[in-house]
Amino acid sequence: MTQYLKTNWNYDSKKLVEVYDELPLWAAPFGLKLLDGIKYKKGINAVDIGFGTGFPLTEIAMRLGSDSKVYGIDPWNTGIDRAEKKIEFYGIKNIEVIRGIAEDIPIKDKSIDLIVSNNGLNNVTDLDKSLSECSRIIKTGGQFIQTMNLNDSMIEFYSIMGKVLTNLKLRTCLEAMQKQIYKKRKPLDQYIRQIESHGFLIESVKQDKFEYKFVDGTTMLNHYFIRLAFIDGWKEIVPIDKQEEVFRQIEIELNRQSQTDGIFKLSVPFVLIDCEKK
């Protein structure tokens, strides 16, 4: 019943990365908003933080044209290998790939006109240091634009998980769930203050959302992307010896909710934050 708990993904596997490109289904709603918000100009230097297997890095480079230089920085070597194949195949000449982290960007001070991050900065190890690096490399008046999913993402799942943990009297697990959400997705007002503290002026904050719909909870839990991107994080909340029991109860509650509503859905609210360097 809980086969979805058996993940063991190898992110360095070439087989995985060859099919990973189905995941822009997740990245595209964020990315389309970001692409619309960019102030396109000729002859600029840009950086894409956390480009994965190439989106939106390649698209931005092609839209800015050959007079511009676009750096992409990401620590995922296997994903970068895939992105470089696309760059070569598309014939894009204005991209420079950096295998590295946002906390230490090897680019000169005040040399960048545009920084973008498509749901990437909320996955860094040290957000404050990453924002400091963004502030260091960008020119005065430069655009810093990013997307991120908000802290009530997939609230439908977390509400049921919280209910199950409460019923099983697993208070420490409930606290762990809340801490995990906070660590991965800070409240928007707090995140905005953090950006502003690094010398950025917020020009606009635009909120939107999309939904994943499934016939029931079992289907959701067995979905490829859910297993790849979320199950391991959810498992971390619960001790190994309790995982089968907890997730079995979660699955029952998800399916009960599905019967009531006709479907099970996960809502993903997100935000586009557009800033200028003061």
C-alpha positions as CSV (number, residue, x, y, z in Angstrom):
1,M,0.0,0.0,0.0
2,T,2.9,2.4,0.7
3,Q,5.2,1.5,-2.2
4,Y,5.7,5.2,-2.8
5,L,7.9,5.4,0.3
6,K,10.5,3.4,-1.5
7,T,12.3,6.2,-3.3
8,N,16.1,5.9,-3.2
9,W,16.6,8.3,-6.1
10,N,20.1,8.7,-7.4
11,Y,20.3,12.3,-8.7
12,D,23.7,11.5,-10.3
13,S,22.1,8.8,-12.5
14,K,22.1,9.6,-16.2
15,K,18.9,7.6,-16.6
16,L,17.1,9.9,-14.2
17,V,18.4,13.1,-15.8
18,E,17.4,11.9,-19.2
19,V,13.7,11.9,-18.2
20,Y,14.0,14.8,-15.7
21,D,12.9,17.2,-18.5
22,E,9.3,16.2,-17.8
23,L,9.6,18.4,-14.7
24,P,9.2,21.8,-16.4
25,L,5.5,20.9,-15.8
26,W,6.4,22.0,-12.3
27,A,8.8,24.8,-13.2
28,A,6.8,26.3,-16.1
29,P,4.0,28.2,-14.2
30,F,6.7,30.0,-12.2
31,G,9.0,30.4,-15.2
32,L,6.4,31.9,-17.5
33,K,5.6,34.6,-15.0
34,L,9.3,35.3,-14.6
35,L,9.9,35.5,-18.3
36,D,7.1,38.0,-18.7
37,G,8.6,40.2,-15.9
38,I,12.1,40.5,-17.2
39,K,13.1,43.9,-18.6
40,Y,14.8,42.8,-21.8
41,K,17.6,45.0,-23.0
42,K,20.4,44.5,-25.5
43,G,24.0,44.0,-24.5
44,I,23.5,43.2,-20.8
45,N,25.1,40.7,-18.4
46,A,22.7,38.3,-16.7
47,V,22.8,35.5,-14.2
48,D,20.3,32.6,-13.7
49,I,20.6,31.1,-10.2
50,G,19.6,27.4,-10.0
51,F,18.9,26.6,-13.6
52,G,18.8,22.8,-13.2
53,T,18.7,21.1,-16.6
54,G,18.5,24.4,-18.5
55,F,15.2,26.2,-17.8
56,P,14.9,29.1,-18.0
57,L,18.6,29.7,-18.7
58,T,18.5,28.7,-22.4
59,E,15.3,30.6,-23.0
60,I,16.5,33.8,-21.4
61,A,19.8,33.6,-23.3
62,M,18.0,33.2,-26.7
63,R,15.6,36.1,-25.8
64,L,18.4,38.5,-24.8
65,G,20.3,37.7,-28.0
66,S,24.0,37.3,-28.8
67,D,25.0,40.8,-27.6
68,S,24.2,39.8,-24.1
69,K,26.1,37.4,-21.8
70,V,24.2,35.0,-19.6
71,Y,25.8,33.1,-16.7
72,G,24.0,30.1,-15.2
73,I,25.0,28.8,-11.8
74,D,24.0,25.5,-10.3
75,P,25.7,22.8,-8.1
76,W,24.0,19.8,-9.8
77,N,26.7,18.4,-12.1
78,T,24.5,15.8,-13.8
79,G,21.8,18.3,-14.5
80,I,24.4,20.7,-15.9
81,D,25.7,18.0,-18.2
82,R,22.1,17.8,-19.6
83,A,21.8,21.6,-19.9
84,E,25.1,21.8,-21.8
85,K,23.9,19.3,-24.4
86,K,20.9,21.5,-25.0
87,I,23.1,24.6,-25.2
88,E,25.3,22.9,-27.8
89,F,22.3,21.5,-29.8
90,Y,20.5,24.8,-29.8
91,G,23.7,26.6,-30.9
92,I,23.6,29.1,-28.1
93,K,26.9,31.0,-27.9
94,N,26.1,33.6,-25.1
95,I,25.9,31.3,-22.1
96,E,28.6,30.6,-19.6
97,V,27.8,27.7,-17.2
98,I,29.2,27.9,-13.6
99,R,29.3,24.7,-11.5
100,G,28.9,26.3,-8.1
101,I,26.6,27.6,-5.4
102,A,24.7,30.8,-4.9
103,E,26.5,31.4,-1.7
104,D,29.8,31.9,-3.6
105,I,29.3,33.3,-7.1
106,P,32.6,33.7,-9.0
107,I,31.6,36.9,-10.8
108,K,33.0,40.4,-10.3
109,D,31.4,43.1,-8.1
110,K,28.8,45.3,-9.8
111,S,29.1,43.6,-13.2
112,I,25.6,42.1,-13.6
113,D,22.5,43.9,-15.0
114,L,20.0,41.2,-14.4
115,I,19.6,38.3,-11.9
116,V,16.9,35.8,-12.2
117,S,16.0,32.8,-10.1
118,N,13.1,30.5,-10.9
119,N,12.1,28.9,-7.6
120,G,15.8,28.4,-7.0
121,L,16.9,30.7,-4.2
122,N,14.4,29.2,-1.7
123,N,16.4,25.9,-2.1
124,V,19.9,27.2,-1.2
125,T,21.7,26.2,2.0
126,D,22.3,29.8,3.2
127,L,19.8,32.3,1.9
128,D,21.3,35.3,3.6
129,K,24.7,34.7,2.1
130,S,23.1,34.0,-1.3
131,L,21.3,37.3,-1.2
132,S,24.5,39.0,-0.1
133,E,26.2,37.6,-3.2
134,C,23.4,38.8,-5.4
135,S,23.8,42.3,-4.0
136,R,27.5,42.2,-4.5
137,I,27.5,41.3,-8.2
138,I,24.6,43.4,-9.4
139,K,24.9,47.0,-10.7
140,T,23.1,49.9,-9.1
141,G,19.7,50.0,-10.9
142,G,20.0,46.3,-12.0
143,Q,16.9,44.1,-12.0
144,F,16.7,41.2,-9.5
145,I,13.6,39.1,-10.3
146,Q,12.6,35.7,-8.8
147,T,9.8,33.3,-8.2
148,M,9.1,31.2,-5.2
149,N,6.3,29.0,-3.9
150,L,4.7,30.3,-0.7
151,N,4.5,28.7,2.7
152,D,1.0,27.4,2.3
153,S,1.9,25.4,-0.8
154,M,0.2,22.0,-0.8
155,I,-1.7,23.0,2.3
156,E,-4.3,20.2,1.5
157,F,-1.6,17.6,2.1
158,Y,-0.1,19.2,5.1
159,S,-3.4,19.7,6.8
160,I,-4.1,16.0,6.6
161,M,-0.6,15.1,7.7
162,G,-1.0,17.4,10.7
163,K,-4.3,15.8,11.5
164,V,-2.8,12.3,11.4
165,L,0.2,13.3,13.5
166,T,-2.1,14.8,16.1
167,N,-4.4,11.8,16.2
168,L,-1.3,9.5,16.7
169,K,0.0,11.8,19.4
170,L,3.2,12.4,17.5
171,R,3.7,15.9,18.7
172,T,7.5,16.1,17.9
173,C,6.7,15.0,14.4
174,L,4.1,17.8,14.1
175,E,6.6,20.3,15.2
176,A,9.1,18.9,12.8
177,M,6.6,19.3,9.9
178,Q,6.1,23.0,10.9
179,K,9.8,23.6,11.1
180,Q,10.4,21.9,7.7
181,I,7.8,24.2,6.0
182,Y,9.3,27.3,7.6
183,K,12.9,26.3,6.6
184,K,11.9,25.7,3.0
185,R,9.3,28.5,2.5
186,K,9.7,31.5,4.7
187,P,6.6,33.8,5.2
188,L,6.5,36.3,2.4
189,D,6.7,39.4,4.5
190,Q,9.8,38.0,6.3
191,Y,11.4,37.1,3.0
192,I,10.8,40.6,1.5
193,R,12.4,42.2,4.6
194,Q,15.4,39.9,4.1
195,I,15.7,41.0,0.4
196,E,15.4,44.7,1.3
197,S,18.1,44.3,4.0
198,H,20.6,43.5,1.2
199,G,20.0,46.8,-0.6
200,F,17.2,46.0,-3.0
201,L,14.1,48.1,-3.6
202,I,10.9,46.0,-4.1
203,E,9.2,47.2,-7.2
204,S,6.3,44.7,-7.3
205,V,5.1,41.5,-5.7
206,K,2.6,39.5,-7.8
207,Q,0.9,36.4,-6.4
208,D,-0.6,33.6,-8.4
209,K,-1.2,29.9,-8.0
210,F,-1.8,26.6,-9.9
211,E,-3.2,23.2,-8.9
212,Y,-2.3,19.6,-9.3
213,K,-5.5,17.4,-9.5
214,F,-5.6,13.7,-9.0
215,V,-8.4,11.1,-8.9
216,D,-7.5,10.3,-5.3
217,G,-4.8,10.4,-2.7
218,T,-3.2,7.1,-3.6
219,T,-2.7,8.3,-7.1
220,M,-1.1,11.6,-5.8
221,L,1.3,9.7,-3.6
222,N,2.4,7.4,-6.4
223,H,2.9,10.2,-8.9
224,Y,6.5,10.3,-10.3
225,F,7.1,14.0,-9.5
226,I,5.6,13.7,-6.0
227,R,7.9,10.8,-5.2
228,L,10.9,12.5,-6.7
229,A,10.5,15.9,-5.2
230,F,8.5,15.6,-2.0
231,I,8.2,12.1,-0.5
232,D,11.7,12.1,0.9
233,G,11.1,15.4,2.6
234,W,7.8,14.2,4.1
235,K,9.5,11.0,5.3
236,E,12.1,13.1,7.1
237,I,9.4,14.4,9.4
238,V,8.6,10.9,10.8
239,P,10.9,8.3,12.4
240,I,11.6,5.3,10.2
241,D,9.8,2.9,12.5
242,K,6.6,5.1,12.3
243,Q,6.6,5.8,8.6
244,E,4.5,2.9,7.4
245,E,1.8,3.6,10.0
246,V,1.7,7.3,9.5
247,F,1.6,7.3,5.7
248,R,-1.0,4.5,5.7
249,Q,-3.2,6.7,7.8
250,I,-2.4,9.8,5.6
251,E,-3.3,7.8,2.5
252,I,-6.6,6.7,4.1
253,E,-7.5,10.3,5.0
254,L,-6.4,11.6,1.5
255,N,-8.7,9.1,-0.1
256,R,-11.6,9.9,2.2
257,Q,-11.2,13.6,1.3
258,S,-11.1,12.6,-2.4
259,Q,-14.4,10.8,-2.1
260,T,-16.0,13.8,-0.5
261,D,-14.6,16.3,-3.1
262,G,-14.6,14.0,-6.2
263,I,-10.9,14.6,-6.6
264,F,-7.8,15.4,-4.6
265,K,-6.0,18.6,-5.4
266,L,-2.8,20.2,-4.3
267,S,-2.7,24.0,-4.6
268,V,0.6,25.8,-5.2
269,P,0.5,29.5,-4.5
270,F,3.6,31.3,-5.6
271,V,5.0,34.8,-6.0
272,L,7.0,36.9,-8.5
273,I,9.2,39.4,-6.7
274,D,10.7,42.1,-8.9
275,C,13.4,44.2,-7.3
276,E,15.9,46.9,-8.2
277,K,19.4,47.4,-6.7
278,K,19.5,50.7,-4.8
